[in-house]
């Protein structure tokens, strides 16, 4: 292949990256990622939105571009949580924050409506993957930056309401994503800007923060997103995104999760301010992530892909990991992107 050394595992690596687009049309840089680097997973932001008709055309252009490169249909993702994390402006339906819906008189009714309407509007513009719901258990209080995006401070309630959203999205052909594992509710610092640290004991994390994720796994959630946070009593050295102790030992082995693990954006300050993004992408993949999310710079996408490919070429273990992750992503694509 033109972009990487031509080997079977290198040809699969592009399927393990999710990338952003710079504007409202399929541009030459994104075409290059498709044609040379075999990437067929994308994410939309407000910068990509002009109108419903334009978004439908952009999604169709991505599908055609992937087909012309002999790639499977693309996963097209978005963060459409509602409230403070809303990528689609009017005329798309505007929903309040998850906290508001969870505190409504009939939260099940409100969240069912959100998931159903959201799924319909996403399908209409060619999006098949919503990076929601947030399953972080977060106490009330302004010091917790996740407060508005969380479904509440009670693990059982967060689990019940979160699973409702997961099931409604997936029943309506939109892949769901439970985030941010193993739970970001106790973090005070925002990982968009710097690396948070959570000092909760492992027993408290397992009893509180992990519960909604356990129940989401049992309910068949299609994917789980990692947290760019250090959990001192789980892995004092690495944020969850880069931690084999958290992604492989805890999530895969102890909790038995077999679906797709996607990183949060690797360009966030919690990762990039701590070191090289390409090295972080490789470490996240080695730790157990299947999809590596890089939302802005295509140059950084290519650098990370090449660094990962070099390491994979030299390691039978990593080659096996590529095949394993590619199988999971293919399952997600076959279910939601066809």
Order of alpha helices (4+ residues) and beta strands (2+ residues): alpha-beta-alpha-beta-alpha-beta-alpha-alpha-beta-alpha-beta-beta-alpha-beta-beta-beta-beta-alpha-alpha-beta-alpha-alpha
